């Protein structure tokens, strides 16, 4: 999981994340990872429109956001 987060920081990729909060609720968030530590990481959360700190162990799933290019030929 940490390698995936570090790759996201390096390439500036957006991720869709399923996250388990401390109160037991599950949320889906779109994030841009800013910094990765040993047990947590810092990211900009587009759901809350602010920088947040997340615990790595509470991440249920991560998927890269793939932007599709559209061109008219």
N, CA, C and O atoms as a MOPAC input file, in Angstrom:
PM7 MOZYME 1SCF
protein

 N      0.83700 1    -1.19700 1     0.00000 1
 C      0.00000 1     0.00000 1     0.00000 1
 C      0.87600 1     1.25400 1     0.00000 1
 O      0.59900 1     2.20500 1    -0.73100 1
 N      1.93800 1     1.25800 1     0.82200 1
 C      2.81200 1     2.43800 1     0.90000 1
 C      3.48200 1     2.73200 1    -0.43400 1
 O      3.64600 1     3.89200 1    -0.81200 1
 N      3.86700 1     1.67600 1    -1.14600 1
 C      4.51500 1     1.87000 1    -2.44400 1
 C      3.55500 1     2.55500 1    -3.41600 1
 O      3.95700 1     3.43200 1    -4.18100 1
 N      2.29900 1     2.15400 1    -3.38200 1
 C      1.27900 1     2.74400 1    -4.23900 1
 C      1.08500 1     4.22100 1    -3.89700 1
 O      0.94500 1     5.05300 1    -4.79400 1
 N      1.07700 1     4.54600 1    -2.61000 1
 C      0.93200 1     5.93500 1    -2.17200 1
 C      2.13300 1     6.76900 1    -2.58600 1
 O      1.97300 1     7.89900 1    -3.04800 1
 N      3.34000 1     6.22300 1    -2.42400 1
 C      4.55500 1     6.94900 1    -2.79600 1
 C      4.62400 1     7.18900 1    -4.30200 1
 O      5.07800 1     8.24200 1    -4.75000 1
 N      4.17100 1     6.20500 1    -5.07900 1
 C      4.12100 1     6.37300 1    -6.53900 1
 C      3.15400 1     7.49600 1    -6.90700 1
 O      3.41700 1     8.27600 1    -7.82200 1
 N      2.04800 1     7.57100 1    -6.19800 1
 C      1.06700 1     8.61800 1    -6.43600 1
 C      1.65500 1    10.00400 1    -6.17500 1
 O      1.38700 1    10.94700 1    -6.92000 1
 N      2.45500 1    10.12500 1    -5.11700 1
 C      3.12000 1    11.39600 1    -4.81200 1
 C      4.08900 1    11.74800 1    -5.93300 1
 O      4.10400 1    12.87800 1    -6.42000 1
 N      4.89300 1    10.77700 1    -6.33800 1
 C      5.92500 1    11.00700 1    -7.34700 1
 C      5.34800 1    11.48900 1    -8.67700 1
 O      5.89300 1    12.39700 1    -9.30500 1
 N      4.23400 1    10.87100 1    -9.10600 1
 C      3.66900 1    11.19400 1   -10.41300 1
 C      2.47300 1    12.13900 1   -10.35100 1
 O      1.92800 1    12.50700 1   -11.39200 1
 N      2.05500 1    12.53900 1    -9.14500 1
 C      0.93900 1    13.47200 1    -9.00500 1
 C     -0.40000 1    12.89600 1    -9.41500 1
 O     -1.28400 1    13.63000 1    -9.85700 1
 N     -0.56000 1    11.58600 1    -9.27200 1
 C     -1.80000 1    10.92500 1    -9.67100 1
 C     -2.91000 1    11.15000 1    -8.64800 1
 O     -2.65600 1    11.22200 1    -7.44500 1
 N     -4.12100 1    11.25900 1    -9.13200 1
 C     -5.29200 1    11.28500 1    -8.26200 1
 C     -5.71700 1     9.85000 1    -7.98400 1
 O     -5.58300 1     8.97600 1    -8.84000 1
 N     -6.23000 1     9.61400 1    -6.77600 1
 C     -6.67800 1     8.28700 1    -6.38800 1
 C     -8.10900 1     8.35100 1    -5.87000 1
 O     -8.50900 1     9.33200 1    -5.24400 1
 N     -8.87200 1     7.30000 1    -6.13600 1
 C    -10.14900 1     7.10000 1    -5.47800 1
 C     -9.88600 1     6.14600 1    -4.32600 1
 O     -9.26500 1     5.10000 1    -4.51200 1
 N    -10.35600 1     6.50100 1    -3.13600 1
 C    -10.05700 1     5.73400 1    -1.94000 1
 C    -11.32300 1     5.38500 1    -1.18600 1
 O    -12.20700 1     6.22600 1    -1.02700 1
 N    -11.41300 1     4.16000 1    -0.72500 1
 C    -12.44800 1     3.74100 1     0.22100 1
 C    -11.75400 1     3.75400 1     1.58000 1
 O    -10.71000 1     3.12600 1     1.75500 1
 N    -12.33800 1     4.47300 1     2.54300 1
 C    -11.67200 1     4.70900 1     3.82200 1
 C    -12.59800 1     4.39500 1     4.99100 1
 O    -13.77300 1     4.76200 1     4.98400 1
 N    -12.05600 1     3.71600 1     5.98800 1
 C    -12.77900 1     3.39000 1     7.21300 1
 C    -12.43500 1     4.43400 1     8.26900 1
 O    -11.29200 1     4.50800 1     8.72100 1
 N    -13.42100 1     5.24300 1     8.66500 1
 C    -13.20200 1     6.30500 1     9.65400 1
 C    -13.15300 1     5.71000 1    11.06400 1
 O    -13.51300 1     4.55100 1    11.27300 1
 N    -12.71100 1     6.50400 1    12.00800 1
 C    -12.59200 1     6.06700 1    13.40400 1
 C    -13.94100 1     5.67100 1    13.99600 1
 O    -14.00300 1     4.81300 1    14.87700 1
 N    -15.02300 1     6.28900 1    13.51900 1
 C    -16.35700 1     5.96200 1    14.04300 1
 C    -16.98800 1     4.73900 1    13.36500 1
 O    -18.12000 1     4.37000 1    13.67700 1
 N    -16.25800 1     4.11800 1    12.44400 1
 C    -16.74500 1     2.91600 1    11.77500 1
 C    -17.44700 1     3.15700 1    10.45100 1
 O    -17.82900 1     2.20700 1     9.76800 1
 N    -17.62000 1     4.41200 1    10.08300 1
 C    -18.27100 1     4.71200 1     8.80300 1
 C    -17.26200 1     4.56700 1     7.65700 1
 O    -16.05800 1     4.75400 1     7.83400 1
 N    -17.78400 1     4.23300 1     6.50400 1
 C    -16.95000 1     4.06500 1     5.30900 1
 C    -17.29900 1     5.16800 1     4.32100 1
 O    -18.47100 1     5.45000 1     4.07100 1
 N    -16.25500 1     5.79000 1     3.76100 1
 C    -16.49100 1     6.84500 1     2.78100 1
 C    -15.63000 1     6.61700 1     1.55000 1
 O    -14.56200 1     6.00800 1     1.61600 1
 N    -16.12100 1     7.12100 1     0.42500 1
 C    -15.35100 1     7.10000 1    -0.82200 1
 C    -14.88000 1     8.51800 1    -1.06600 1
 O    -15.67300 1     9.46000 1    -1.06700 1
 N    -13.59000 1     8.66000 1    -1.27100 1
 C    -13.00500 1     9.99300 1    -1.45000 1
 C    -12.06700 1    10.00400 1    -2.64500 1
 O    -11.42800 1     8.99800 1    -2.95400 1
 N    -11.99100 1    11.13400 1    -3.30700 1
 C    -10.97300 1    11.34600 1    -4.33300 1
 C     -9.88600 1    12.18100 1    -3.67400 1
 O    -10.16200 1    13.23600 1    -3.10400 1
 N     -8.64400 1    11.70000 1    -3.75700 1
 C     -7.54100 1    12.36600 1    -3.05900 1
 C     -6.34200 1    12.57300 1    -3.97600 1
 O     -6.18300 1    11.90600 1    -4.99800 1
 N     -5.51000 1    13.51700 1    -3.57200 1
 C     -4.18800 1    13.70600 1    -4.16900 1
 C     -3.19500 1    13.61900 1    -3.02200 1
 O     -3.16900 1    14.49000 1    -2.15300 1
 N     -2.38200 1    12.57900 1    -3.01500 1
 C     -1.45000 1    12.32600 1    -1.91800 1
 C     -0.31500 1    13.35100 1    -1.96900 1
 O      0.27800 1    13.58900 1    -3.02200 1
 N     -0.02600 1    13.95000 1    -0.81400 1
 C      0.99900 1    14.98200 1    -0.72200 1
 C      2.26400 1    14.47700 1    -0.02900 1
 O      3.37500 1    14.86700 1    -0.39000 1
 N      2.08900 1    13.60600 1     0.96800 1
 C      3.22000 1    13.17500 1     1.79700 1
 C      2.87000 1    11.83800 1     2.43600 1
 O      1.73600 1    11.63400 1     2.87000 1
 N      3.84000 1    10.92300 1     2.49600 1
 C      3.60900 1     9.59400 1     3.07300 1
 C      4.55200 1     9.37900 1     4.24400 1
 O      5.75900 1     9.58900 1     4.12800 1
 N      3.98500 1     8.95500 1     5.38500 1
 C      4.77600 1     8.62300 1     6.56800 1
 C      4.72400 1     7.13000 1     6.83000 1
 O      4.28700 1     6.36300 1     5.97300 1
 N      5.17100 1     6.70800 1     8.02000 1
 C      5.19300 1     5.28800 1     8.36000 1
 C      3.79800 1     4.72800 1     8.61400 1
 O      3.49300 1     3.62400 1     8.16400 1
 N      2.95300 1     5.45600 1     9.31900 1
 C      1.61400 1     4.95600 1     9.67200 1
 C      0.47800 1     5.79800 1     9.10400 1
 O     -0.68400 1     5.39800 1     9.17400 1
 N      0.80100 1     6.95800 1     8.54300 1
 C     -0.23900 1     7.82900 1     8.00200 1
 C      0.27700 1     8.56200 1     6.76800 1
 O      1.46800 1     8.53600 1     6.45700 1
 N     -0.64900 1     9.21200 1     6.07700 1
 C     -0.25200 1    10.02600 1     4.92700 1
 C     -1.12300 1    11.27000 1     4.87300 1
 O     -2.23700 1    11.29600 1     5.39600 1
 N     -0.59500 1    12.29000 1     4.23500 1
 C     -1.26800 1    13.57900 1     4.10300 1
 C     -1.73400 1    13.69100 1     2.65900 1
 O     -0.98200 1    13.38600 1     1.73200 1
 N     -2.97200 1    14.12700 1     2.47100 1
 C     -3.52100 1    14.24000 1     1.11900 1
 C     -4.53400 1    15.37000 1     1.06200 1
 O     -5.12100 1    15.76100 1     2.07100 1
 N     -4.72100 1    15.88400 1    -0.14900 1
 C     -5.81700 1    16.81500 1    -0.37300 1
 C     -7.04200 1    15.98100 1    -0.68300 1
 O     -7.02400 1    15.16600 1    -1.60600 1
 N     -8.10800 1    16.17800 1     0.08100 1
 C     -9.35700 1    15.43500 1    -0.08000 1
 C    -10.34700 1    16.31800 1    -0.84100 1
 O    -10.71500 1    17.39300 1    -0.36900 1
 N    -10.77200 1    15.86300 1    -2.01000 1
 C    -11.70600 1    16.64000 1    -2.81600 1
 C    -13.12100 1    16.59800 1    -2.24200 1
 O    -13.91800 1    17.49400 1    -2.51800 1
 N    -13.44900 1    15.57600 1    -1.45200 1
 C    -14.76300 1    15.51500 1    -0.80600 1
 C    -14.90800 1    16.62800 1     0.22900 1
 O    -15.92800 1    17.31500 1     0.26600 1
 N    -13.89600 1    16.80500 1     1.06200 1
 C    -13.92200 1    17.82500 1     2.11500 1
 C    -13.28900 1    19.14800 1     1.67000 1
 O    -13.37500 1    20.15000 1     2.38000 1
 N    -12.65500 1    19.14800 1     0.49300 1
 C    -11.97900 1    20.32100 1    -0.06900 1
 C    -10.94900 1    20.90200 1     0.89400 1
 O    -10.88500 1    22.11500 1     1.09600 1
 N    -10.14400 1    20.01800 1     1.48500 1
 C     -9.08300 1    20.45900 1     2.39400 1
 C     -8.01800 1    19.36800 1     2.51800 1
 O     -8.22600 1    18.22400 1     2.11300 1
 N     -6.88500 1    19.74900 1     3.08200 1
 C     -5.82800 1    18.77800 1     3.35800 1
 C     -6.21000 1    17.97600 1     4.58600 1
 O     -6.66400 1    18.53400 1     5.58500 1
 N     -6.02400 1    16.65200 1     4.51000 1
 C     -6.39400 1    15.75500 1     5.60200 1
 C     -5.26600 1    14.76500 1     5.85400 1
 O     -4.43000 1    14.51800 1     4.98400 1
 N     -5.25600 1    14.20400 1     7.05500 1
 C     -4.31700 1    13.14400 1     7.40400 1
 C     -5.09600 1    11.84700 1     7.54800 1
 O     -6.09700 1    11.79600 1     8.26400 1
 N     -4.64100 1    10.79600 1     6.86800 1
 C     -5.30800 1     9.50400 1     6.87900 1
 C     -4.37000 1     8.43500 1     7.43700 1
 O     -3.16100 1     8.48300 1     7.21100 1
 N     -4.93100 1     7.47200 1     8.16500 1
 C     -4.16500 1     6.34300 1     8.67600 1
 C     -4.11400 1     5.26900 1     7.59500 1
 O     -5.14800 1     4.88000 1     7.05200 1
 N     -2.91400 1     4.79400 1     7.28600 1
 C     -2.73000 1     3.82500 1     6.21100 1
 C     -3.52200 1     2.54300 1     6.48100 1
 O     -4.09500 1     1.96800 1     5.55600 1
 N     -3.56000 1     2.09300 1     7.72500 1
 C     -4.26800 1     0.85700 1     8.05900 1
 C     -5.78200 1     0.95700 1     7.84400 1
 O     -6.45100 1    -0.07200 1     7.74700 1
 N     -6.32800 1     2.15800 1     7.76800 1
 C     -7.77100 1     2.34000 1     7.58100 1
 C     -8.18100 1     2.45200 1     6.11200 1
 O     -9.36500 1     2.59600 1     5.80800 1
 N     -7.21300 1     2.38700 1     5.20900 1
 C     -7.51800 1     2.43100 1     3.78100 1
 C     -8.00500 1     1.05400 1     3.34800 1
 O     -7.29400 1     0.06200 1     3.50700 1
 N     -9.20300 1     0.99400 1     2.80500 1
 C     -9.77800 1    -0.27200 1     2.36600 1
 C     -9.44500 1    -0.58300 1     0.91100 1
 O     -9.24600 1    -1.74200 1     0.54900 1
 N     -9.38400 1     0.46000 1     0.07300 1
 C     -9.07600 1     0.26200 1    -1.34700 1
 C     -8.56800 1     1.56600 1    -1.94800 1
 O     -8.96400 1     2.65800 1    -1.54100 1
 N     -7.68000 1     1.42100 1    -2.93100 1
 C     -7.16100 1     2.56100 1    -3.69000 1
 C     -7.22700 1     2.22300 1    -5.17500 1
 O     -6.84300 1     1.12700 1    -5.58500 1
 N     -7.71200 1     3.16200 1    -5.97500 1
 C     -7.74500 1     3.00100 1    -7.42300 1
 C     -7.25700 1     4.28600 1    -8.06200 1
 O     -7.66900 1     5.37300 1    -7.65800 1
 N     -6.38200 1     4.17600 1    -9.05800 1
 C     -5.95900 1     5.39200 1    -9.76000 1
 C     -7.10800 1     5.95900 1   -10.59000 1
 O     -7.92100 1     5.21400 1   -11.13600 1
 N     -7.16000 1     7.27300 1   -10.67700 1
 C     -8.15700 1     7.94400 1   -11.52000 1
 C     -7.54200 1     8.06000 1   -12.90200 1
 O     -6.48200 1     8.66100 1   -13.07800 1
 N     -8.21500 1     7.48200 1   -13.87300 1
 C     -7.69300 1     7.49200 1   -15.22400 1
 C     -8.47000 1     8.51000 1   -16.03900 1
 O     -9.68100 1     8.39300 1   -16.23200 1
 N     -7.74500 1     9.50800 1   -16.51000 1
 C     -8.36600 1    10.55300 1   -17.33700 1
 C     -8.37100 1    10.09400 1   -18.79200 1
 O     -7.32700 1     9.76000 1   -19.35200 1
 N     -9.52900 1    10.08200 1   -19.38100 1
 C     -9.63700 1     9.68600 1   -20.77400 1
 C     -9.48900 1    10.91900 1   -21.65400 1
 O    -10.11000 1    11.95700 1   -21.42200 1
 N     -8.65400 1    10.77100 1   -22.66100 1
 C     -8.47000 1    11.87600 1   -23.59200 1
 C     -9.51400 1    11.78300 1   -24.71200 1
 O     -9.82400 1    10.69900 1   -25.20500 1
 N    -10.03200 1    12.91400 1   -25.08800 1
 C    -10.98500 1    12.95500 1   -26.20100 1
 C    -10.42600 1    13.90600 1   -27.25100 1
 O    -10.09400 1    15.05900 1   -26.97800 1
 N    -10.33800 1    13.37400 1   -28.45300 1
 C     -9.86900 1    14.20200 1   -29.55500 1
 C    -10.83000 1    14.08600 1   -30.71100 1
 O    -11.38900 1    13.02100 1   -30.97300 1
 N    -11.00900 1    15.16700 1   -31.38200 1
 C    -11.81500 1    15.15600 1   -32.59800 1
 C    -10.86200 1    15.13300 1   -33.77100 1
 O     -9.96700 1    15.96900 1   -33.89200 1
 N    -11.07700 1    14.14800 1   -34.63700 1
 C    -10.17500 1    14.01100 1   -35.78800 1
 C    -10.88700 1    14.45700 1   -37.03600 1
 O    -10.30800 1    14.42400 1   -38.12200 1

